[in-house]
Amino acid sequence: MIKLAVGDALIDILGTDTNFQPAAGVEVCITEVGSNGTSATSVDVYDGTTTSVIGATSHVGILVKIFITNSNYIRGTGVANHFYSGVQTK
């Protein structure tokens, strides 16, 4: 678990089929996501059941503004590493 304070920058790399799920009560604004995948990979917002794709296949970097929580979080799927960056807001 990554421990941050409000206002701290966050940059991380997810391995294959892994999540970044903030602790309960924490909110993070994701500002960029990406993948080095060549096929069947995606970076998604996930709630434990439903997936919404942010970027798929080989996206070097996609600028976004998505707030994630313990309930709706980032998931990297497929056979590639994924990255995300953002700022803790709560």
Steps between C-alpha positions, in 0.01 A plus 500: 500500500630842403463759778464861392371830635253732327682682221769235451579397142457135415672314216500122490536200270249215513603155393274277297144459632544716811308782671567830670229531763534789748427436867149568631439876527779589257436664161755536219469704180661298220650729234666255260489128421688287251620159398792343317279219373481386142174308516202434727601739777308781665497745789153511651288646776366203696253459786559132572235394248472745209787627285516824303799521264706821511763393247567180311794330325821703453422846632814680601307747713143624518423820687191459717335650806342214692440493874541153650412368844497170685174418318601601144867445426761445228560156350766396249411189300676290240857401430674835549611745765280805553568835663298777656568833661291731711458698821341399828207734562343359817 
